[in-house]
Amino acid sequence: MSQGEQRLCASEMNNQKDSDPLSTSVIRIMPSSARYVEQMEALQHTAYGTTPGDDECLTADMFLEHIARFPEGQYIAVDSEDRVIGMTASMRMNFDPWHPALTDPWWVAVGYG
């Protein structure tokens, strides 16, 4: 590709950025914190089509517990308006390959949250 073609591609990309509102957004990935747990719960309901009080969703209090027990494993994605738009929820557990622990139902294995 010649330099002229590279400039044209860059120019096209700049034009696309101006017309696409998502391309001007800033997304930050950062550790979860207590400040965002209500938004994390709401995002989960949006993603899975559930409502508050459903037994199979993590609550804000459960997210607080995750952050307290294993802060290194909890991350969120926050947009330029400080809204949670993505998240992880990780857990650590002892694993014995000779006696797998995840034979119980999920909620039992995670201590109900």
N, C-alpha and C positions, 0 to 999 in steps of 0.2 A: 504494500500500500504506500502511495506517495504521501509527502507532507500535505499536499493540498487535500487529499482524501481524508487524512487524519483530522485536519482542521474542520472539514465539512462534517465529519462525524461528531466532533466535539460541539460544533455549532448546533447540530440537530439535537444533541443531548441537552444543551442549554435551553433550547426552545421547548423541549419536552418538559424539562423541570419547571419552566415558567407556567405551563398550562396544566400541570398535574399537581394538585394541592398536596398529595401524599409525598411527593418527592422533596418538598420543603420541610417536612416534619423531621423532628429529631427524636430518635428513640434511644433511651438510655437503659442499659442493663446494669442492675445494681442489686446488692443483697436486699432481701425482704426486710421490712421493719414494721414495728407496731403501727406506725402512721398510716400504713396502707392495708391493714388486714380486712377492713370492711370492703374496700374495693376488690381485694382478692376474692372474698366470698362472693361478691356480686358478679365478678368475672366468671367464676366457676358456674354460677347459675345460668349466665348467658351462654357459655360454651356448651353446657350439657342439657339445657332446656329444663332445668329444675327450678324449684321455688324454695324460699327460706323454710326451714323446718323439715325438708326431705332428709331422711336418715342416711342417705348415701353420699352426702356432700360434707366437705369440711366447713366448719364455721369459723368466724373471725377468732373466737377463743382457741380453736384447734390450731389455727395458723400461728397464734401467739405461742402456743406450746411447742410447735415445730421450731419456731425461731429460737425459743429458749433452750431447747434440747440439742439442736444441730443447726446453728446459724450459718455454718459454711455451706449447707446444702439447699438453701432457700434463696431463690432469685426472682426478681420481677423485671418486666420491661415496662417502662414509663414513657409516655409520649410528651410532646412539648407543652402540653397543658396539664402535666402532672397526673395523668390518668393511667391506671394500670391497664395495659393492653396485652400482657402475657405474663406467665409465671411458671415456676417449677415448685414442686413440693416433694422433697426427698427425705428419706429416712435411712438411718443406719441401724443395722442389727447384726448380732453375731450369727454367722452362718456355718453350720456343720454339714458338709456335703454328704455325710453318712446318715444324718438325721435332718432332712430338709424341714425348715420351719414354716414355710408357706403352704402347708397342707390344710391349715385352718381357713375358714372364710376370711376375706380381706379385713373386715372390721375387727375380727378377733385378733388377727396377726398384728394389726397396728394399734391395738389397745383402745379401740373405739375412738380413734382420732389422733 
